[in-house]
Amino acid sequence: MAQSSTPGVAPKGGGQVLVALIIFVILFVAGWYWTRTTQPTSGGNMLADGYHHYTIDEHDFYYEPGHLTWHVGEKVEVTLVNKNHAKPGQNHQWNMGRGLASDATGFVEHREPTGWKTNFFAGVTINTKSGVEKIQKDFSVSLTPGQHFTFKFIVPNKPGKWTYGCFLQNGQHFLDGMKGVVDVVPASGN
């Protein structure tokens, strides 16, 4: 039987299509919102155990990537890799904090950077191949050329910008640009 072509009268089934379209739009927007608010936004790959993996390469004299975003409560695994190309090879260091600490050098206007006044990992439990450790004050990793180091942790409730850097050779690596930034974003709903 043919459907009516009377103007102003919707054909049968039109309401079901509209409801399905509305449900699709709601699910699409909800999925987009969930992805934007709960997933890492800068390069982390999801691992089977729920950790987001980030690799930070140490070059002469910069890190790649130079900017990351983590969310409070996010499970993170970081692999640091010393990939410098200098001959002879350079050791590099990685640590993260706020408030640059420095020491006097004997010159009134020059101080050498030595680390952070506040270390990001103070009070944080990290997991490495060697075991689990709660960091009391400072956490720093120094690598020789070609060496790598992997550790896991849960991002603590320390939102804001944190800087990572290398302070070898009396802070010269840091002064030469070997630093990067991690934006720690509050957990969704906070």
C-alpha angles and dihedrals in degrees: 000000000000121000120245117262093199111144115249094022116107116224117247113275095029091111092056092053091051092049091048091050092050091049090049092051092048092050092046093051092044091051092048091048092048091050093049095048105037108030127077112261105206119058106302115145117212113242125206092256093057097260122130109228122218126181118205115193119205113216132167102301109342142054125239114241098030094190133043136172122214129177124225107261094020115139106234134189116191126193115194116200125188101219100162118149101204121128110250094030121252126229114228135196135209128200134144134219151108135265111038113246117209142177130220116258099196092264114102096224099038129076125170119230111240105174139288134324088213119034114209093218098052105127093008122125113227129191122212136162086270094057142266122319134176107220111231101191120332134026118191133159122204118192134190119220111296093010123125136193130195128197137167132213143149113254106252125226093269104120123186138058119326126183127217121201152153119248100183122133093035092309094306093126090058092046089050090059104271097145140099140184134242117197107208107203122201115253115268110280095024 
